[in-house]
Amino acid sequence: MSEGVKRSSSNGFEKPLTTEHQQAKVNEVRRLVGALPEKLSIYCSDASIERHLRARNWNVKKALKMLKETLKWRVAFKPEEIRWEDIAHEAHTGKIYRSSYVDKHGRTVLVMRPSCQNSKSIKGQIKYLVYCMENAIFNLPPDQEQMVWLIDFSGFNLSHISLKVTRETAHVLQDHYPERLGLAILYNPPKFFEPFWMVAKAFLEPKTYNKVKFVYSDEMNTRKVMEDLFDMDHLEAAFGGKDSVGFEINKYAERMKEDDNRMPSFWTRASSPSAAPQPDLASTTLDPLNLNSNSDASDDDKTEGSLPHGIDSDTVFTDENALVIDGGQKESESESEVEDPHHSDVKPDDKADA
C-alpha cells in the first residue's frame, strides 16, 4: 500500500499513516459498507477502497460517503455494461481513444483531441468518456492503477470550449474514478486556452490539477519530457514520436469489440454451478448505501452532520448558461442536462482527487 498521510489538528502538519493503520481504515470502510451484490463487491477491492481513502485524505466518513455515491452511480449508470455499439457514433472522429502503446511505467494512455468533437450531447459525451475510462482500467497491468491522458490541441479553437462538459468531466473523473489519473499532458495548447484553464481549475482539487503538465513542441525540454515517459518509436508523430499511423476507426473498433467480449469475465467471480445466486444488480436495495445513516463514521473520524444535496448549476455559475461556448451558441437547458446518475451529493469542499 502506498504511504498515506493524516493532518494533525494540533500543528497542521501531515504525518504518515503506518501500513497497519491504512489497512485498519480499509477494513473499517468495508465493514461500514456491508454486504454487496457480486459486481459491487468486486469493485470494492482493498485497492479501490484505498483509492477512495487517499482521495479523502484517509478520512473514513468522507471516503465512505464518496464510495457509497459511486456504488449508487454504478448501479444506475452500469458503466461496465456499456459496449462499443452503444457509443460508436461518439468515437468515429477519434476524439478519445486508448492508444496501442503504454508509457514506460506500463500505464494505459488515453489520447484526446478536443478539436475532433462531433457531438453536442453532454450525456453522449460523458457516456463515451466513461466507456473509455472503463476500458483503460480494464487494460491496466496488475501493478498499475493509474492512466495517462495525452491531449492534442491541434486544430483547437474557441468553439470547442464548454465549461459544462468540463465540469461534468471533472465530476465523473474525481468523484467516480478517484486516483485513476496519473498524468495529463496538454500538448501545444493555444494561448487563449490559458484563461479557460484558470476557470476550469475551480472544478479540480490541487492534487488533480498538479498532475496536469503543459508541453510545447517548440520548447527545448519538450522532447526530454516525452522521451522520459514514452518509447519514441511507438509514440504517435502528433506528439513528437515516430509512429505515423495514427487513429484508424475500423481497426480501433475491432480492438474495442475484442475487449467488450472479455469484459464480462472481469466482473464475474469464478464459482461452481451449485453456488448460491448473487442478488440482481439492477434491483439491489440501497439500504447498505444509505447516505443519511449516522453510523457511517468511525469514532476517530466523525465529522459534521449529513451533507446537503449536491452542487447545482447556480453553485458554480451566477448564470447557468454563462461562459459556455459550443459552436458559437449557448447550450440549452434540455441539451446540457445530464441524467441524475451523474450527480452526487458532494459539497464543494469535498471534491475528490483524480
C-alpha positions as CSV (number, residue, x, y, z in Angstrom):
1,M,0.0,0.0,0.0
2,S,1.2,3.5,-0.8
3,E,2.1,5.8,2.1
4,G,-0.9,7.7,3.5
5,V,-1.0,11.0,5.4
6,K,-3.3,12.4,8.0
7,R,-3.4,16.0,9.2
8,S,-2.7,16.7,12.8
9,S,-5.2,19.0,14.5
10,S,-2.5,20.3,16.9
11,N,0.1,21.6,14.5
12,G,-1.4,21.5,11.0
13,F,1.4,19.3,9.7
14,E,0.7,15.9,8.0
15,K,2.2,12.8,9.4
16,P,2.4,9.4,7.6
17,L,0.0,6.6,8.4
18,T,1.5,3.2,9.0
19,T,0.6,0.4,6.7
20,E,-1.3,-1.2,9.6
21,H,-3.3,2.0,10.2
22,Q,-4.1,2.2,6.4
23,Q,-5.3,-1.4,6.4
24,A,-7.4,-0.7,9.5
25,K,-9.1,2.1,7.7
26,V,-9.7,0.0,4.6
27,N,-11.2,-2.7,6.9
28,E,-13.4,-0.1,8.6
29,V,-14.8,1.2,5.4
30,R,-15.5,-2.3,4.2
31,R,-17.3,-3.1,7.4
32,L,-19.5,0.0,7.2
33,V,-20.4,-0.6,3.5
34,G,-21.7,-4.1,4.4
35,A,-22.7,-6.9,2.2
36,L,-22.9,-6.1,-1.6
37,P,-24.0,-7.9,-4.7
38,E,-21.4,-9.5,-6.9
39,K,-20.4,-6.7,-9.2
40,L,-20.2,-4.1,-6.5
41,S,-18.3,-6.5,-4.2
42,I,-15.7,-7.0,-7.0
43,Y,-15.5,-3.2,-7.4
44,C,-14.9,-2.8,-3.7
45,S,-11.5,-4.4,-3.6
46,D,-9.0,-3.2,-1.0
47,A,-7.2,-1.2,-3.7
48,S,-10.4,0.5,-4.7
49,I,-11.3,1.4,-1.1
50,E,-7.8,2.7,-0.6
51,R,-8.1,5.0,-3.6
52,H,-11.3,6.5,-2.1
53,L,-9.5,6.9,1.2
54,R,-6.5,8.6,-0.4
55,A,-8.8,10.9,-2.3
56,R,-10.4,11.9,1.1
57,N,-7.1,12.2,2.9
58,W,-7.8,9.0,4.8
59,N,-11.0,10.3,6.5
60,V,-13.2,7.3,6.9
61,K,-16.5,9.0,6.9
62,K,-15.8,11.1,3.8
63,A,-14.3,8.2,1.9
64,L,-17.3,6.1,2.9
65,K,-19.7,8.7,1.6
66,M,-17.8,9.0,-1.6
67,L,-17.7,5.3,-2.1
68,K,-21.4,5.0,-1.5
69,E,-22.1,7.7,-4.1
70,T,-20.0,5.8,-6.6
71,L,-21.7,2.5,-5.8
72,K,-25.1,4.1,-6.3
73,W,-23.9,5.7,-9.6
74,R,-22.6,2.3,-10.8
75,V,-25.9,0.6,-10.0
76,A,-27.8,3.3,-12.0
77,F,-25.4,4.0,-14.8
78,K,-23.9,0.5,-15.3
79,P,-20.6,1.6,-16.8
80,E,-19.3,-1.9,-17.1
81,E,-22.2,-2.8,-19.4
82,I,-21.5,-0.1,-22.0
83,R,-20.5,-1.6,-25.3
84,W,-18.9,-0.4,-28.5
85,E,-22.2,-0.4,-30.3
86,D,-23.6,2.0,-27.7
87,I,-21.0,4.7,-28.3
88,A,-19.5,4.0,-31.7
89,H,-21.1,7.2,-33.1
90,E,-19.2,9.3,-30.5
91,A,-15.9,7.5,-31.3
92,H,-15.9,7.9,-35.0
93,T,-13.7,11.0,-35.2
94,G,-11.1,9.8,-32.7
95,K,-11.8,12.5,-30.1
96,I,-10.9,10.0,-27.4
97,Y,-9.3,6.6,-27.8
98,R,-7.0,4.2,-25.9
99,S,-3.6,4.1,-27.7
100,S,-1.9,0.9,-28.7
101,Y,1.2,1.9,-26.6
102,V,1.7,2.4,-22.9
103,D,4.1,4.7,-21.1
104,K,7.4,3.5,-19.6
105,H,5.6,2.7,-16.4
106,G,3.1,0.4,-18.1
107,R,0.2,2.8,-17.7
108,T,-2.5,2.8,-20.4
109,V,-2.8,6.0,-22.4
110,L,-5.9,7.8,-23.4
111,V,-5.4,10.2,-26.4
112,M,-7.8,13.1,-26.5
113,R,-8.4,15.6,-29.3
114,P,-10.9,18.3,-28.4
115,S,-10.9,19.6,-31.9
116,C,-12.5,16.3,-33.1
117,Q,-15.6,16.8,-31.0
118,N,-18.6,15.5,-33.1
119,S,-21.4,15.7,-30.6
120,K,-23.4,18.4,-28.8
121,S,-24.9,15.9,-26.4
122,I,-23.3,16.1,-23.0
123,K,-25.0,12.9,-22.0
124,G,-23.4,11.1,-25.0
125,Q,-20.0,12.7,-24.4
126,I,-19.9,11.6,-20.8
127,K,-21.1,8.1,-21.7
128,Y,-18.3,7.7,-24.1
129,L,-15.8,9.1,-21.6
130,V,-17.0,6.5,-19.1
131,Y,-16.6,3.8,-21.7
132,C,-13.0,4.9,-22.4
133,M,-12.2,5.1,-18.6
134,E,-13.6,1.6,-18.0
135,N,-11.6,0.2,-21.0
136,A,-8.4,1.9,-19.9
137,I,-8.7,0.5,-16.4
138,F,-9.5,-3.0,-17.8
139,N,-6.2,-2.9,-19.7
140,L,-4.0,-1.8,-16.8
141,P,-1.4,-4.3,-15.8
142,P,-1.7,-5.8,-12.3
143,D,0.9,-3.5,-10.8
144,Q,-0.6,-0.3,-12.1
145,E,-3.8,1.6,-11.2
146,Q,-3.4,4.9,-13.0
147,M,-3.5,6.0,-16.6
148,V,-2.0,8.9,-18.7
149,W,-4.0,11.4,-20.7
150,L,-2.4,12.8,-23.9
151,I,-4.4,15.8,-25.0
152,D,-3.6,17.0,-28.5
153,F,-4.7,20.7,-29.1
154,S,-4.0,20.7,-32.9
155,G,-7.0,22.5,-34.6
156,F,-8.4,23.6,-31.3
157,N,-10.4,26.9,-31.2
158,L,-12.9,28.8,-29.1
159,S,-15.8,26.8,-30.5
160,H,-14.5,23.7,-28.8
161,I,-14.7,25.2,-25.3
162,S,-17.6,24.2,-23.0
163,L,-17.4,24.7,-19.2
164,K,-20.4,22.4,-18.8
165,V,-18.6,19.5,-20.4
166,T,-15.5,20.3,-18.4
167,R,-17.5,20.4,-15.2
168,E,-19.2,17.1,-15.9
169,T,-15.9,15.5,-16.9
170,A,-14.2,16.7,-13.7
171,H,-17.2,15.4,-11.7
172,V,-17.0,11.9,-13.2
173,L,-13.3,11.7,-13.0
174,Q,-12.8,12.9,-9.5
175,D,-15.9,11.6,-7.8
176,H,-16.2,8.2,-9.5
177,Y,-12.7,7.4,-10.6
178,P,-10.5,8.7,-7.7
179,E,-6.8,8.3,-8.0
180,R,-7.0,6.9,-11.6
181,L,-5.3,9.8,-13.3
182,G,-1.5,9.6,-13.1
183,L,-0.7,12.4,-15.5
184,A,-2.4,14.6,-18.1
185,I,-0.2,16.1,-20.8
186,L,-1.7,19.1,-22.6
187,Y,0.3,19.2,-25.9
188,N,0.5,22.6,-27.6
189,P,-2.4,24.3,-26.0
190,P,-3.0,27.7,-27.6
191,K,-2.5,30.9,-25.6
192,F,-6.3,31.6,-25.4
193,F,-6.7,28.3,-23.6
194,E,-4.9,29.7,-20.5
195,P,-7.8,31.8,-19.1
196,F,-10.2,28.9,-19.7
197,W,-7.8,26.7,-17.7
198,M,-7.7,29.1,-14.8
199,V,-11.5,28.9,-14.7
200,A,-11.6,25.1,-15.1
201,K,-9.2,24.7,-12.2
202,A,-12.0,25.7,-9.9
203,F,-13.6,22.3,-10.6
204,L,-10.4,20.5,-9.5
205,E,-8.6,19.7,-6.4
206,P,-4.9,20.9,-6.2
207,K,-3.7,17.3,-6.2
208,T,-5.6,16.8,-9.5
209,Y,-4.5,19.9,-11.4
210,N,-0.9,19.4,-10.3
211,K,-1.0,16.3,-12.4
212,V,-1.5,18.4,-15.5
213,K,1.6,19.3,-17.5
214,F,1.7,21.8,-20.3
215,V,4.1,20.7,-23.1
216,Y,5.0,22.7,-26.2
217,S,6.7,21.2,-29.2
218,D,8.9,24.3,-29.8
219,E,10.4,24.3,-26.3
220,M,13.8,22.8,-25.7
221,N,12.8,20.4,-22.9
222,T,9.7,19.0,-24.7
223,R,11.4,16.1,-26.3
224,K,13.1,15.1,-23.0
225,V,9.7,15.2,-21.2
226,M,8.2,12.9,-23.8
227,E,11.3,10.6,-24.1
228,D,11.3,10.2,-20.3
229,L,7.7,8.9,-20.5
230,F,7.4,7.1,-23.8
231,D,9.2,4.9,-26.2
232,M,9.5,7.3,-29.1
233,D,9.4,4.5,-31.7
234,H,5.8,3.8,-30.6
235,L,4.6,7.3,-29.7
236,E,2.4,9.0,-32.3
237,A,4.0,11.6,-34.6
238,A,1.5,14.1,-33.4
239,F,3.3,14.1,-30.0
240,G,6.8,14.0,-31.5
241,G,7.1,10.3,-31.8
242,K,7.9,8.1,-34.9
243,D,4.6,6.3,-35.4
244,S,2.9,8.0,-38.3
245,V,-0.1,5.6,-38.5
246,G,-2.4,7.4,-36.1
247,F,-6.1,6.6,-35.4
248,E,-8.0,4.3,-37.7
249,I,-11.6,3.8,-36.8
250,N,-12.1,0.3,-38.2
251,K,-9.1,-1.2,-36.6
252,Y,-9.9,0.6,-33.3
253,A,-13.5,-0.7,-33.4
254,E,-12.2,-4.3,-33.7
255,R,-9.9,-3.8,-30.7
256,M,-12.8,-2.4,-28.6
257,K,-15.1,-5.2,-29.6
258,E,-12.5,-7.8,-28.5
259,D,-12.2,-6.0,-25.1
260,D,-16.0,-5.9,-24.9
261,N,-16.1,-9.7,-25.3
262,R,-13.6,-10.1,-22.4
263,M,-15.2,-7.6,-20.1
264,P,-17.9,-9.8,-18.5
265,S,-15.4,-12.2,-17.1
266,F,-13.7,-9.3,-15.2
267,W,-17.0,-8.7,-13.4
268,T,-17.8,-12.3,-12.6
269,R,-16.4,-14.3,-9.7
270,A,-15.3,-17.9,-10.5
271,S,-17.9,-20.1,-8.9
272,S,-19.3,-23.6,-9.2
273,P,-22.7,-24.2,-10.8
274,S,-24.1,-25.0,-7.4
275,A,-23.1,-21.7,-5.9
276,A,-25.8,-19.6,-4.4
277,P,-27.0,-16.9,-6.9
278,Q,-26.0,-13.3,-6.3
279,P,-28.6,-10.6,-5.9
280,D,-29.5,-8.8,-9.2
281,L,-27.6,-5.6,-9.5
282,A,-30.4,-3.6,-11.1
283,S,-32.7,-4.4,-8.2
284,T,-30.2,-4.0,-5.4
285,T,-31.6,-2.5,-2.3
286,L,-29.8,0.8,-1.4
287,D,-30.1,0.2,2.4
288,P,-26.4,-0.5,2.7
289,L,-25.8,2.7,0.7
290,N,-28.0,4.9,2.9
291,L,-26.2,8.2,2.9
292,N,-28.1,9.6,5.8
293,S,-27.0,7.0,8.3
294,N,-25.5,8.4,11.4
295,S,-23.4,5.2,11.9
296,D,-21.2,6.0,8.8
297,A,-18.2,7.3,10.8
298,S,-15.8,5.6,13.0
299,D,-15.2,7.1,16.4
300,D,-12.0,8.9,15.3
301,D,-13.4,10.2,12.0
302,K,-16.7,11.8,13.0
303,T,-17.5,15.0,11.1
304,E,-20.4,17.3,11.0
305,G,-23.9,16.0,10.1
306,S,-25.3,14.9,6.8
307,L,-24.4,16.9,3.8
308,P,-26.9,18.9,1.8
309,H,-27.9,17.8,-1.7
310,G,-25.2,18.2,-4.4
311,I,-23.9,21.0,-6.5
312,D,-26.3,22.6,-8.9
313,S,-25.5,25.0,-11.7
314,D,-26.1,28.0,-9.5
315,T,-23.3,26.9,-7.1
316,V,-20.7,27.4,-9.8
317,F,-22.3,29.9,-12.1
318,T,-24.4,33.0,-11.5
319,D,-26.0,32.4,-14.9
320,E,-26.3,28.7,-15.6
321,N,-25.6,29.2,-19.3
322,A,-22.8,31.7,-18.9
323,L,-19.3,31.1,-20.1
324,V,-20.3,28.2,-22.3
325,I,-19.1,28.3,-25.9
326,D,-20.0,25.5,-28.2
327,G,-20.1,26.2,-31.9
328,G,-20.7,29.9,-31.1
329,Q,-24.1,29.2,-29.3
330,K,-25.1,28.7,-25.8
331,E,-26.3,25.2,-24.9
332,S,-30.0,25.0,-24.0
333,E,-31.1,23.6,-20.6
334,S,-32.5,20.4,-22.2
335,E,-29.4,19.8,-24.3
336,S,-26.9,20.2,-21.5
337,E,-28.7,18.3,-18.7
338,V,-27.1,15.1,-17.6
339,E,-29.1,12.3,-16.0
340,D,-29.3,12.1,-12.3
341,P,-26.9,9.1,-12.0
342,H,-24.1,11.5,-12.9
343,H,-24.9,13.8,-10.0
344,S,-23.8,13.0,-6.4
345,D,-24.4,14.6,-3.0
346,V,-21.0,16.3,-2.7
347,K,-20.2,19.6,-1.2
348,P,-17.6,21.9,-3.0
349,D,-15.1,21.3,-0.2
350,D,-15.5,17.5,-0.7
351,K,-14.0,17.4,-4.2
352,A,-12.0,14.3,-4.8
353,D,-8.6,13.9,-6.2
354,A,-8.5,12.2,-9.6
